[in-house]
Structure formats: C-alpha cells, structure tokens
Amino acid sequence: MSKFTLYMVRHGQTYFNIYNKLQGWSNSPLTEKGIQNAVDTGEKLKDTKFVAAYCSDTTRAEQTAQTILDKNNASDIEKPITAKFFREEFYGYFEGNDMNQAWYLAGSPHGLPTFGDIVAKYSIGKAKDYLKEADPFHQAENNEEYWQRMDQGFDLIKSNPKIKDGDNVLLISHGNTLLSVVERYGKGKYDVTERPANGSVTKLEIDGDKVEVVGFNE
C-alpha cells in the first residue's frame, strides 16, 4: 500500500453557509463567493500534480472539485470520482435547521448548549451522538455510523492502483467532516471548535492504516 498526501478541500461557500443552516446531505448551491472560493483554491493548487480526485456526490462538492480540476495545469484528470462515502454527516431531522438551534437542542439536555461546549468537554464524535439522540426520528448519524461510512471512503482511495508512493490525491470535503478527520488524526494539535474556511486546504499523510494531519485550514 502506497504512502501519499491527501489534499482535503472544503467546498466553496453555499447559501446555507450564509444562513447558518446545517447542510449534511442537503444540497444548497454555491454563492458567487463560493464559486470564487473554488477558483481561488484552483489557482493555489494549479501546479500540484494529482493522480486521482474524489468528492462527495453533493453539487457543492462536485462543482468545487470540477473548478479546481479545470484550473490544474499539472494533472490530466477530467472528472472527480464521486461517492456517497464522502458526504457530510447526515443531520437527519435537523437538515436545513439553524445550526445554533440544532446544537442547542442536542447539547442542552447535557448542560452543553453549543457545539463548541460539547466539543470542548467531550468531542465532535460525542456531538454526533447527542444529535442523533435529539433527533425525534433518530435518523441523524451517530459517530459510529458516520465513521463506518467515511472509512469506506478512505478504503476506496487507498485501493486505487494508480496511487504510488509520494503521489498527491485531491478530495473535496465538508466542514464537519474536516473537523472530524482532524480530531481523529490531528493528535490534539489543532483547534476543532471552529469550522475551516470555505476553499481551505487540509493535508493528510496516509501510509496504510497510519494517517497524520500535516496541515489544517491552509
């Protein structure tokens, strides 16, 4: 299995981002600023050679990925590989709800009224568990369900025979997903209470089952 660098990019700004709404599996289009986020990131990465590119099957991720690939001078990838494994956390009943209100309903029964409060005391994983508990349909993903899906995505990438030692791979991702990955593999070096910027780059070194965050929110 090869050792490679995974460039995880948060999609460009969407309307739900502006309105502070949870958008897990929901689709909200990129704003003009969001399109520019993708263009700017594409410019930043235009000379980085990628041997493969992936994104979730949400329009915001697909559009961001395509914009970055179209601007890339060093790669010959025409389209990203899309997969549901890379979707944001599924928020269930709280899809499209005000973000602060949703996390209040999830955390306040435990004396933790904000997402930051839950993370500071426990973890992002615990926040996922609390949200599923608060969901009257219990359809939101808890931490175990979320990582079972995400790990399938990482396995999909690692099984790509085109990826060799020293290669770079692009993955267009989501805010909570980036925070979850950094919490899991960042060894406590990074602040995971604040969402990474739209269009920002987070880098992971992947060597078999060993994963290490080597750059966050760049």
C-alpha positions in Angstrom: 0.0 0.0 0.0 1.4 3.4 -1.0 2.3 6.4 1.1 0.6 9.5 -0.3 -0.6 13.0 0.5 -4.4 13.7 0.6 -5.4 17.3 -0.1 -8.8 17.7 1.6 -10.5 20.9 0.4 -13.7 22.3 1.9 -16.3 23.2 -0.8 -17.0 26.8 -1.6 -19.5 28.9 0.3 -23.1 28.0 -0.1 -26.4 29.8 0.7 -26.9 27.5 3.7 -23.4 28.6 4.9 -24.6 32.2 4.8 -27.8 31.4 6.6 -26.0 29.3 9.3 -28.0 26.2 8.4 -26.9 22.6 8.8 -26.5 21.1 5.3 -25.3 17.5 5.6 -26.9 15.5 2.8 -29.0 18.5 1.7 -28.0 20.4 -1.4 -27.5 24.1 -1.3 -25.9 25.9 -4.3 -22.7 27.7 -4.3 -22.9 31.5 -4.0 -20.9 33.8 -6.2 -18.4 34.0 -3.4 -18.4 30.2 -3.2 -17.6 29.9 -6.9 -14.8 32.3 -6.3 -13.6 30.2 -3.4 -13.2 27.3 -5.8 -11.4 29.4 -8.4 -9.0 30.8 -5.7 -8.2 27.3 -4.4 -7.8 26.1 -8.0 -5.3 28.8 -8.6 -3.4 27.9 -5.4 -3.3 24.2 -6.4 -2.9 24.7 -10.2 0.7 23.4 -10.2 0.1 20.5 -7.8 0.0 17.2 -9.7 -2.8 14.9 -8.6 -3.1 11.3 -9.7 -6.7 11.0 -8.5 -9.5 13.2 -7.4 -12.6 12.4 -5.3 -15.6 14.3 -3.9 -18.9 13.6 -2.3 -22.0 13.3 -4.5 -23.3 16.7 -3.5 -23.5 19.5 -6.0 -21.4 21.9 -3.9 -18.6 19.4 -3.7 -18.8 18.3 -7.3 -18.8 21.9 -8.6 -15.9 22.9 -6.4 -13.9 19.8 -7.5 -14.6 20.4 -11.2 -13.5 24.1 -10.9 -10.2 23.1 -9.2 -9.5 20.3 -11.8 -10.3 22.7 -14.7 -7.6 25.1 -13.5 -5.0 22.5 -12.8 -2.0 22.5 -15.2 -0.2 19.6 -13.7 -2.8 16.9 -13.8 -4.7 15.1 -16.6 -7.9 14.3 -14.6 -11.0 15.3 -16.3 -13.7 14.5 -13.7 -13.6 13.6 -10.0 -14.7 10.2 -8.7 -17.9 10.9 -6.7 -19.1 8.7 -3.9 -21.7 8.9 -1.1 -19.0 7.8 1.4 -17.6 11.3 1.3 -20.8 13.1 2.2 -21.0 15.4 5.2 -22.6 14.0 8.4 -26.3 13.2 7.9 -28.1 15.5 10.3 -31.5 13.7 10.0 -34.4 15.8 11.2 -32.1 18.8 11.7 -31.1 19.0 8.0 -31.6 22.6 7.0 -32.2 23.8 10.5 -30.5 26.8 12.1 -27.1 25.4 13.2 -27.0 27.1 16.7 -30.6 26.0 17.4 -29.9 22.4 16.4 -26.8 22.1 18.6 -28.7 23.7 21.5 -31.4 21.0 21.3 -28.7 18.3 21.1 -26.5 19.6 23.9 -28.6 21.5 26.3 -30.1 18.3 27.9 -26.5 17.6 28.9 -25.8 21.1 30.1 -23.8 22.0 27.0 -25.8 24.5 24.9 -23.4 25.0 22.0 -21.4 22.8 19.6 -18.2 24.3 21.0 -19.3 23.4 24.5 -19.8 19.8 23.6 -16.5 19.5 21.7 -14.6 21.3 24.5 -15.9 18.9 27.1 -16.0 15.7 25.0 -15.5 15.5 21.3 -17.1 16.1 17.9 -17.9 12.4 18.0 -20.0 13.0 21.1 -21.7 15.9 19.4 -22.8 13.5 16.7 -24.2 11.0 19.3 -26.1 13.8 21.0 -27.6 15.0 17.8 -28.9 11.5 17.0 -30.4 11.3 20.5 -32.2 14.6 20.0 -33.5 13.7 16.5 -37.1 12.6 17.0 -36.7 10.2 14.1 -33.2 9.1 15.3 -32.0 9.2 11.7 -29.1 11.5 12.2 -25.8 9.7 12.0 -24.1 9.0 15.3 -20.3 8.8 15.5 -20.1 5.1 14.8 -22.4 5.2 11.8 -20.6 8.2 10.4 -17.1 6.7 10.6 -18.3 3.4 9.2 -19.3 5.3 6.1 -16.2 7.5 6.0 -13.8 4.7 6.4 -15.3 3.1 3.3 -14.4 6.2 1.5 -10.8 6.2 2.7 -10.6 2.5 1.8 -11.8 3.4 -1.7 -9.0 5.8 -2.1 -6.3 3.5 -0.7 -7.4 0.7 -3.0 -6.8 2.8 -6.1 -3.9 1.1 -8.0 -2.9 4.4 -9.7 -1.7 5.8 -6.4 2.0 5.3 -5.8 4.5 6.4 -3.1 4.8 10.2 -3.0 1.7 10.9 -5.0 -0.9 13.6 -4.3 -4.7 12.9 -4.2 -7.5 15.5 -4.1 -10.6 15.1 -2.0 -13.3 17.8 -1.9 -15.0 17.6 1.5 -17.2 19.3 4.1 -16.7 21.4 7.2 -17.8 19.0 9.9 -16.1 16.1 8.1 -12.8 18.1 8.0 -13.1 18.8 11.7 -13.9 15.1 12.4 -10.9 14.0 10.5 -8.6 16.5 12.2 -9.9 15.5 15.6 -9.3 11.8 14.8 -5.9 12.1 13.2 -4.5 15.5 14.4 -3.1 14.4 17.7 -4.7 17.3 19.5 -2.6 19.9 17.7 -5.4 21.8 16.1 -8.5 23.7 17.2 -11.5 21.8 16.1 -14.2 24.1 17.6 -14.0 26.5 14.6 -15.0 25.4 11.1 -12.3 25.6 8.4 -12.8 28.3 5.8 -14.6 27.5 2.5 -12.0 26.6 0.0 -9.3 25.9 2.6 -6.9 23.0 2.3 -6.2 20.4 4.9 -3.4 17.9 4.2 -3.1 14.3 5.4 -0.2 11.9 5.1 -1.6 8.4 4.5 0.6 5.3 4.8 -1.6 2.2 5.0 -3.5 2.4 8.2 -1.4 5.3 9.5 -2.9 8.7 9.0 -1.5 12.0 10.1 -2.7 15.6 9.7 0.2 17.7 8.4 -1.7 20.9 7.6 -5.1 22.3 8.6 -7.2 25.1 7.2 -4.5 26.5 4.9 
